[in-house]
Amino acid sequence: MTTHTDPLDSVLETIGETPLVRVQASPDPVPVYAKLESFNPGASIKDRIGKYMLEQMLAEGTLPPGGTVIEPTAGNTGIGLAVAAGQLDVDAVFVVPERFSVEKQQLMRALGAEVINTPSEDGMKRAIDRAHELAEELDDAVVPQQFQNPLNAEAHYATTAPEVYDALDGEVGAIVAGCGTGGTLMGMAEYALEHDPDTRVVAVQPEGSMYDAFFDEEPEEGPYKTEGIGTHDPDTNVLFDPDLVDDLITVPDERTHEEMSRLAAEEGQLVASSAAANSLAARQVARDIRDGELDAPHDSVVTVFADSSERYLSKGVYRSFEEWEG
Ligand code: PMP
């Protein structure tokens, strides 16, 4: 349950104010705290941007009342946008390459959205092009495009970060978050650095992802199973600003898989792979602060657990590493 205690009018009011819970395996003097984002009604962190982007676009007039939102997305963002669209009287259309999770597509449809499939072999690029073609055919449609839309990062600047700072009385030593679009980390980093410019900001990616390219390093591209974070095409990561980031931690899938099981078995945390990668990276940062290898203004580290493992059970997340389909 969320921390909301009064009766609420709409499911949109349950978005945000998620619990902040200590990772039990944190080093003693430097706790790691994780925002449990599966407590949102669409069960992921992307509910925040779904609600925030639509409300802002309606307020600014870029999306007309009763208009249509079209997004190329295979995952949590579609569900988050669909939850918000349904309650804000906006039509939602998602363009999804066929191979992506059937469960997520079913949830988008259940929420009232239309799902249009593009051939898997044409990749995400084709889905993006198709979304723009469809938007041009309608005169009341917009494509929010989370990879480019500053409202994505702004949602975390306006909600996720202040919730964390309130909960910890402003005493945050480091922010650690895996980057898909980079919206979560960028929004939280901007808030953190305004609060205290010495706050450590750490990006996380799976091994095989190419965020290294932003730090003038040669990325070693390869496949990875960790879902929701990482990039194969840094040119699409328009929101990611390396100037706000102190370090990039790369986590191999094997370790993420192990941590996912440990978090469930030892901590009662049914969280998915991006959360497990964040947990490992945040614990590393906490140990470095404890050992004096890293300077941080406070002895605490904050990360996010973006969604629940239940969304990926059919992919075998809790089976052996080899059986995990990713
Ligand atoms: N974890 C999961 C499960 C996600 O779906 C996403 C979004 N792709 C992220 C983490 C990363 O969030 P962001 O896009 O804000 O970097």
Residues whose N, C-alpha, C, O or C-beta is under 5 A from the ligand:
A	BS01	PMP	N76 G178 C179 G180 T181 G182 G183 T184 E227 G228 I229 S274 A306 D307
